[in-house]
Amino acid sequence: MRLVLLAISIALVALQARADDGDLQRALIEASCPTAKVTRLNPIGQSEVYEANCFDRRIKIVCMNGRCAADAPSHSRDDPE
């Protein structure tokens, strides 16, 4: 019985992680950066914060309650503003 409860708990956590990852991927696609290298930054309150590096652009992505949104990409150091 314990094994069944443990398996159910693990499955629920895995489903939540996949849902968050899927929305992170959606945010990257909307930012025209689907193959970025993503780094998890320190969380802010209940929000998870990521930085995506894509073709010398840095994009911040904030995820909260399973939904993610990307900010406007910052310019690379070589680009004129």
GROMACS elastic network, one bead per residue, 0.5 to 0.9 nm:
[ bonds ]
;  ai    aj funct       b0    kb
    1     4     6  0.51848   500
    1     5     6  0.64035   500
    1     6     6  0.86550   500
    2     5     6  0.51384   500
    2     6     6  0.60771   500
    2     7     6  0.85513   500
    3     6     6  0.50590   500
    3     7     6  0.61163   500
    3     8     6  0.86397   500
    4     7     6  0.50865   500
    4     8     6  0.62122   500
    4     9     6  0.86386   500
    5     8     6  0.51281   500
    5     9     6  0.61688   500
    5    10     6  0.86466   500
    6     9     6  0.51161   500
    6    10     6  0.61975   500
    6    11     6  0.85884   500
    7    10     6  0.51844   500
    7    11     6  0.61334   500
    7    12     6  0.86929   500
    8    11     6  0.50754   500
    8    12     6  0.62333   500
    8    13     6  0.87381   500
    9    12     6  0.52316   500
    9    13     6  0.63569   500
    9    14     6  0.86548   500
   10    13     6  0.52037   500
   10    14     6  0.61165   500
   10    15     6  0.86361   500
   11    14     6  0.50426   500
   11    15     6  0.61482   500
   11    16     6  0.87090   500
   12    15     6  0.51451   500
   12    16     6  0.63531   500
   12    17     6  0.87143   500
   13    16     6  0.51926   500
   13    17     6  0.62298   500
   13    18     6  0.86953   500
   14    17     6  0.50761   500
   14    18     6  0.61896   500
   14    19     6  0.86506   500
   15    18     6  0.51547   500
   15    19     6  0.62371   500
   15    20     6  0.87593   500
   16    19     6  0.51015   500
   16    20     6  0.63088   500
   16    21     6  0.86147   500
   16    66     6  0.78345   500
   17    20     6  0.52133   500
   17    21     6  0.61173   500
   17    22     6  0.85377   500
   17    66     6  0.86745   500
   18    22     6  0.59671   500
   18    23     6  0.86238   500
   19    22     6  0.50841   500
   19    23     6  0.63813   500
   19    24     6  0.86611   500
   19    66     6  0.65657   500
   19    67     6  0.87626   500
   20    23     6  0.52565   500
   20    24     6  0.61959   500
   20    25     6  0.86616   500
   20    63     6  0.77257   500
   20    64     6  0.88097   500
   20    65     6  0.82591   500
   20    67     6  0.68429   500
   20    68     6  0.77809   500
   21    25     6  0.61733   500
   21    26     6  0.85981   500
   21    66     6  0.84739   500
   22    25     6  0.50512   500
   22    26     6  0.61971   500
   22    27     6  0.87154   500
   22    66     6  0.89699   500
   23    27     6  0.61650   500
   23    28     6  0.85701   500
   23    63     6  0.83025   500
   23    66     6  0.69557   500
   23    67     6  0.59185   500
   23    68     6  0.57296   500
   23    69     6  0.85362   500
   24    27     6  0.51399   500
   24    28     6  0.63263   500
   24    29     6  0.87481   500
   24    61     6  0.76978   500
   24    62     6  0.86618   500
   24    63     6  0.73818   500
   24    66     6  0.87220   500
   24    67     6  0.76408   500
   24    68     6  0.55691   500
   24    69     6  0.78024   500
   24    70     6  0.88090   500
   25    28     6  0.50409   500
   25    29     6  0.62227   500
   25    30     6  0.86582   500
   25    34     6  0.67854   500
   25    68     6  0.87767   500
   26    29     6  0.51102   500
   26    30     6  0.62092   500
   26    31     6  0.86307   500
   26    34     6  0.81608   500
   26    68     6  0.79898   500
   26    69     6  0.88402   500
   27    30     6  0.51069   500
   27    31     6  0.62350   500
   27    32     6  0.87611   500
   27    33     6  0.86535   500
   27    34     6  0.85155   500
   27    61     6  0.75095   500
   27    67     6  0.88696   500
   27    68     6  0.60721   500
   27    69     6  0.56524   500
   27    70     6  0.58636   500
   28    31     6  0.50332   500
   28    32     6  0.63669   500
   28    33     6  0.50975   500
   28    34     6  0.50751   500
   28    35     6  0.79627   500
   28    36     6  0.76401   500
   28    52     6  0.80321   500
   28    59     6  0.87214   500
   28    61     6  0.82493   500
   28    69     6  0.86276   500
   28    70     6  0.72195   500
   29    33     6  0.54832   500
   29    35     6  0.84759   500
   30    33     6  0.74390   500
   30    34     6  0.81699   500
   30    70     6  0.81578   500
   31    34     6  0.78057   500
   31    59     6  0.81586   500
   31    70     6  0.67632   500
   31    71     6  0.83709   500
   31    72     6  0.80353   500
   31    73     6  0.80154   500
   32    54     6  0.89656   500
   33    36     6  0.57635   500
   33    52     6  0.81769   500
   33    53     6  0.83988   500
   33    54     6  0.59455   500
   33    55     6  0.82980   500
   33    59     6  0.88848   500
   34    54     6  0.83675   500
   35    38     6  0.89163   500
   35    54     6  0.71580   500
   36    52     6  0.56007   500
   36    53     6  0.53761   500
   36    55     6  0.79795   500
   37    51     6  0.82585   500
   37    52     6  0.55619   500
   37    53     6  0.52807   500
   37    54     6  0.67007   500
   38    50     6  0.65452   500
   38    51     6  0.56956   500
   38    53     6  0.64905   500
   38    54     6  0.88658   500
   39    49     6  0.87239   500
   39    50     6  0.55299   500
   39    51     6  0.52576   500
   39    52     6  0.63866   500
   39    53     6  0.83498   500
   40    43     6  0.83394   500
   40    48     6  0.76732   500
   40    49     6  0.61322   500
   40    51     6  0.64908   500
   40    52     6  0.88432   500
   41    48     6  0.75493   500
   41    49     6  0.53171   500
   41    50     6  0.52688   500
   41    51     6  0.68835   500
   42    48     6  0.73401   500
   42    49     6  0.64617   500
   42    50     6  0.82553   500
   43    46     6  0.70275   500
   43    47     6  0.56621   500
   43    49     6  0.55142   500
   43    50     6  0.86705   500
   43    62     6  0.89722   500
   44    47     6  0.52331   500
   44    48     6  0.66065   500
   44    49     6  0.71103   500
   45    48     6  0.81708   500
   46    63     6  0.87959   500
   46    64     6  0.65841   500
   46    65     6  0.82360   500
   47    62     6  0.63665   500
   47    63     6  0.55403   500
   47    65     6  0.78863   500
   48    61     6  0.82550   500
   48    62     6  0.57469   500
   48    63     6  0.50552   500
   48    64     6  0.64265   500
   48    68     6  0.88582   500
   49    60     6  0.71030   500
   49    61     6  0.57823   500
   49    63     6  0.63680   500
   49    64     6  0.89332   500
   50    59     6  0.82189   500
   50    60     6  0.57483   500
   50    61     6  0.50454   500
   50    62     6  0.63843   500
   50    63     6  0.81950   500
   51    58     6  0.65636   500
   51    59     6  0.56030   500
   51    61     6  0.61596   500
   51    62     6  0.88640   500
   52    57     6  0.79211   500
   52    58     6  0.56374   500
   52    59     6  0.50697   500
   52    60     6  0.63705   500
   52    61     6  0.74643   500
   53    56     6  0.63272   500
   53    57     6  0.56253   500
   53    59     6  0.65598   500
   54    57     6  0.51638   500
   54    58     6  0.65559   500
   54    59     6  0.79469   500
   55    58     6  0.84840   500
   55    76     6  0.89738   500
   56    75     6  0.79531   500
   56    76     6  0.55681   500
   56    77     6  0.84262   500
   56    78     6  0.89167   500
   57    73     6  0.61432   500
   57    74     6  0.60997   500
   57    75     6  0.60095   500
   57    76     6  0.55462   500
   58    72     6  0.89828   500
   58    73     6  0.56656   500
   58    74     6  0.55270   500
   58    75     6  0.73251   500
   58    76     6  0.73496   500
   59    70     6  0.66044   500
   59    71     6  0.62996   500
   59    72     6  0.66891   500
   59    74     6  0.64643   500
   60    69     6  0.84479   500
   60    70     6  0.57411   500
   60    71     6  0.56454   500
   60    72     6  0.78788   500
   60    73     6  0.73993   500
   60    74     6  0.87512   500
   61    68     6  0.65153   500
   61    69     6  0.55083   500
   61    71     6  0.63634   500
   62    67     6  0.82550   500
   62    68     6  0.54753   500
   62    69     6  0.55324   500
   62    70     6  0.65189   500
   62    71     6  0.82500   500
   63    66     6  0.63591   500
   63    67     6  0.53247   500
   63    69     6  0.64913   500
   63    70     6  0.88751   500
   64    67     6  0.54259   500
   64    68     6  0.64469   500
   64    69     6  0.89050   500
   65    68     6  0.84193   500
   70    73     6  0.81538   500
   71    74     6  0.86920   500
   75    78     6  0.79190   500
   75    79     6  0.60362   500
   75    80     6  0.78180   500
   75    81     6  0.70559   500
   76    79     6  0.54201   500
   76    80     6  0.84383   500
   77    80     6  0.79216   500
